[in-house]
Amino acid sequence: MFGLYAWMYEQESQRTSDRVKSALSVRAKNGKFKGSNPPYGYYVENGHLKVKDNFSPNVVRRIFSSYLSGQGFDSIARELLEEHIPTPSIVAGKKCYFYLAWLFRMKNT
């Protein structure tokens, strides 16, 4: 009896996974943002990513420029914190977030 329930739960889990993947695929095919939080420097309008009209796109450009010129993640994060530039989470209205973690995530995507 337990095996039957386990099989049913496994089947429902697979159907849920398929539905989520299908919905994300449709959003992507329609050119819509499929994440929960937009990337730093962007906002979501009608499902599409738009570049913000504030300081954050310039911060992103600066980070990439600094990285490409050979500056390390620690150094970039330290500079931004010393200049009191808000972190991505602060801009999004969340708890404190360190640039280093954001930069690490950026490198791995």
Buried (B, 14 or more C-beta within 10 A) or exposed (E): EEEEEEEEEEEEEEEEEEEEEEEEEEBEEEEBBEEEEBBBBBBBEEEEBEEBEEEBBEBBEBBEEBBEEEEEBEEBBEBBEEEEBBBBBEBBEEEEBBBBBBBEEBEEE
